[in-house]
C-alpha cells in the first residue's frame, strides 16, 4: 500500500467519528469534495472499500476498521514521540491520559487536582466511563493510567491498591427497614434501581444476589449513580451502590444504609496501567503519586460501616 499518508488516515478517522463526509469536512476545516478525494485515494491504495452507509451514518467496513486501528496506533506513537522529546527537560510538561470508572469520579478529581498543584505544567486528560468502557480504552492504548475496581484478568496490567471500596444497599431516610437488622430475603418486595450492564457495581450486585439466590424486583436500569441516588431519595426504591458515591447523602440524612447481613461487600480501588504501553515521565510521576497517596482522597468511612473482609 504505497502513497498512503498521515492525512489519509486522519481523514478516514474524521469521517467515521463524525459519521459523514460533510461532518469530517467541518471538523477538518476543508471542503467535502476534498474529503471525498482523500477517501478515494486511500481506497484505491488499499484495494478495498473502507466506508459504508448504514442508515444515515457512514461507518467503517472491516477493512476500514483495520485502517482505523492502524491510524490510532500511529497517532499514539506520534504522541509518545512528542512526549519523549518534551520530557527530556523533565516533568515540567507533557500530558497524561487518565481514565476513571464512573464510581471513582467522587474522589478521582480531588486526587488529580492535587497532582496538578504539584505539577502545574502537566496536562491531564480525564475520561469517565463504566468498567467495560475503561477496560476497552486501556486495551486500545488510549489511557496511560486508570482508576477502577478489580483489574481485568485478560489484560497484562501493572496495578497498585489504593484502599478499600465498600458496597452497600441504601434507601430513603424514611424507609420502614431503616435501623433494622435484616437479611437479603427481607428485601423480596423492594424495588431496586440498578446500574447498566458493564458497570462494576452491576457485576458485583449480580454476584451477591446469585450467591444469596435472591431475585430482585428491578424498577429501572440506570447508567448514572446520581440519577439512582435521586430516585432512592425520592422513595421510589432502593439500590445496591458504592458507599463512596453516597457518603455525603448518608452524612446529611437524605439516605440511610440498610443494615443487611453480609454487607458491606468490601472490595479494593486500584490504579492500573497496561504494561505494553510506553510510560512517559509525566505518566510515571502520576502513577507514583496515586500509588503512594491515592488512598488519602478516598471518602472517609461512615461510623456504622462494617468490614466484611
N, C-alpha and C positions, 0 to 999 in steps of 0.2 A: 504494500500500500504506500506508494510513493506520493510525494507532494501534499501530504496531509500536514496542516499547520495547527498551531495552538488556537488560532482564530476559528478554524473549523470546529474544533472541539467545544469552544466556548459558545459558538452559535447553536450547536446541537443541544448543549446543556440548557441554554436560554429558552429554546423552543419547547423542550419537554417541561421545564419548570413553569413557564408562563402558559403552556397549553395551546399556543397558536403561533403562527409566523408573525402576525401583527403584534402580539404581546411581546415576543422576543425583540422585534424591531424597536418597540418603545423602550424596552429595558436597556438595549444596547445603543440607543440613540442613532439608529440608522434607518434606512427605508425598508419596507417589506420586500421589494424586489432584490435588495442586496442580501437579505436573509435567504431568500429562495435560491439565489445563485450559489451561496456558500453551501447550502444543503445538497444541491445538485452536484457540486464538485466533490463533496465528501462521499455521497452515494456512488458516484462514478469511480472514485478511488477504491472504495470498499468492494463494489460489485454486488451490493445487496441493498434493498430498501431499508432505510433506517427509521422512518416515521410512518405512522398510520393514523387514520382518523377514526376515532370511536366516539360516536355521538357528536357533540360539539367541541370535543377536545382532541388535540394532537398528542399522541403518545409514542413512545419508542417501541420498535419491533424488537425481536430477540437480538438481532444484530446491533440494533441501536442501543440496547441495554449493555452489551459488551463494550461498545464505544464509550458509553457514559461512565462505566466503571473505570475504563482507562483514563478518561478525562479527569475523573475525580482523583485518581492516584497521581496524575501529572500535576494537578493543582496543589495537592498535598506536598509533593516533592519540592515544588517551587516555593511553597510557604516555608517548608523546613529549611531549604537552602537560604532563603531570605533571613530567617531567624538565626541560623548559624552564623551568617555574616554579621548580623546586628549584635549577636550575643558575644562576639569576640571582644566586645567592650564591656562585658559583664552582664548583670541582670538589671541594668538601669532601663532597658527597653524590652522589646519583644512582646509576644502575646500568648495567652493560654486559653484554650477552648475547654471549658468545664461544663459537664452535664450533671444534672441532679434529677432524681426521680421526684415526682410532684410532691410526695410527702415530705421530702427533705427541704422544700422551699421555705419551711417555717423556721429553719435555722441557718441554712446554707448562705443566704445573702449576708447575714451578720459576719459569718466566717470569711467570706470573700471580701467584704468591706474592710475587715481588719487586715487582711492580706494587702489590699490596695493601699492602705495607710502606710504600711511598711515599704511597699514597692510601688510608689505612685506612677512610675514610668511604664509599668507592665499593663498592657491592655488585656482585660479579662472578658471573654465572650461566654455568656451563660445560656445554656439550653435546658429547658424544663420539659420533661416528658414522663410517660409512665415507664414501668420497668422494661417492657418489650422495646419501646422506642429508644430508651437509653442504651440497652444492650446492642441494638442494631447500629446506633451511632458509634459505639465503641468498636464494634466489628468492622465497620466501614472506615475506620481511622479518622472519623470526624471529630473525635474528642481526645484531648490529652489526658484528662482526668475525669472521673465520675464519682459522685456520692450516691450510694444506694444501699439496699439491704444485702442479703446473701448473694455473693458473687456467682454468676452463672458458671456451671461446670464445663460448658462446651467451648469456652474461650480461655486462651492461655494468658491469665492475668496476674499481675502483682497486686496484692491487696494489703491493707492495714486497717485494723479495727479502730473505730473512733469511740465506741461506747455502746451502752445498752439502748434498745429500741422496743419499749413495751407497746403491746396492742391490747385494747380493752373494748368493752361494749358500753356505749353511752346512751343516755335517754334524757328527756326533758326534766328539768328540776322538779316538776310536779308529778312525775311518773309514780304510779302506785307501788312499784317494786323498789323504788329508791330507798336505800338504807337497809334493805333486807338481804340476808344471805340466801342465795338461790343457786340453782343448777341450770345448765343449758336447757334441760327439758321444761323448765318453768317458763321458757320464752316461746313455747309452742304456738301460742295465739298472737304473738307480737309480729308486727310488720317491720321488715328490715329494708333499709336503704343500703345498697351495696355498690362497690366500685365496678368499673368496666373490666371485661376480660383483658388480661395482660398486666393488670395492676398487681404489684407485690402484695398489697393489702388483700385484694380479692383471692390471690393464691393461698395466702396464709389462712384466711377465713374458711375457704373451702376445705383445707386440710383439717382445721379444727372441727368443723361440722361433720366431716366424713368420719373422723375418729370417734366423735360422740354419737354417730348415727342419727344426726339431727337434720331434719329437712325444713329449712326456714320458709316463712311466707315472705316473698320478695315483693315489696311495694314498687320499687323502681331501681333501675340500674343507672348510676350517675357517674360521670367521669370527672367529678370535681369534689374535693373534700369540703370546700366552702359551701357548696350547694347542699351536700349531705348534712353538714352541721346546721344550716338554717332550717332544713326540713325537720330535723330532730328537735331543735329548739322550739319549733312551732307545734310540737307534739304530734306530728304526723306518723312517727315510727321511731325505731331505734337503729343503731348502727354499730358494726364492728369496725374499729378505726384505730389508727396510730395514736397513742396517747400524746405524742408530741404535737399533733395537729389540733388538739382540743385543750391544751394546758390552760390557755387564757380563759376559755369559756367555762371550764370547771372551776378555776380560781375565782371567777366573778359570779358564780352561781347560776349561769344560764344552762349549764349541762351538769349531769351527775354521772359518775362511773358506777354502773351496776356491779354489785359485789357477787360476781359469778364464780362458782368453784372452778379452779384451774386457770383463772385469768388473774393478772395479765399474762399473755403469751410474750415471753421475753426473747427478742432477737437482738441482732447487733447492726450498727451502722458501719459501713466500710467506705474507704476511699480506694478506688481501683484504677488501674491503667493497663492497657494492652501491651504486653511485653515486646511485640514486634514493632510497635510504633517508636520511631526515634524520639528520644526525650531531649528537648531543648532546655537550656539553663533556666529559663523562666518557669517552665513546667516543673522542672526538678525542684526549684525553690518552693513552689506552691505545694508540691507533694510533701516535702519535708515539713512545711508549716501545718498542713492539715493532719498529717500522721502524728505529729507531736502535740499540737494544740487544738485540733478539731473538737475534742471532747468537751472543751470549755464552753463551746457555743450551743451544746445540746440543751433543750429546755430542762429546768430542774424538776426532779420528781415531785409529785404532789404527795402530801403526807400519807394518804391512805393507799398509795400504790403498794402492791405486794410483789415480791420477787418469786418467780416460779422457776428459777434456773435449776 
